[in-house]
Amino acid sequence: MAKHLADKRSASTGSRVKQFLRLSRTPRETWHRPRGGAGSSRLVQFLRIARGRSA
């Protein structure tokens, strides 16, 4: 019995892998953007929540 037309896949050209490798070779800033000075304000918010305050 033959496969249904929807079950037949055409051969992949590997373009998704090529594009991923191209992006992975770019400078690190593409993947890991530096955060600004948000570290201290985040800590303040976490401490506020831990103390039970909402505003």
Beta strands, then each sheet from edge to edge (+ up, - down):
end
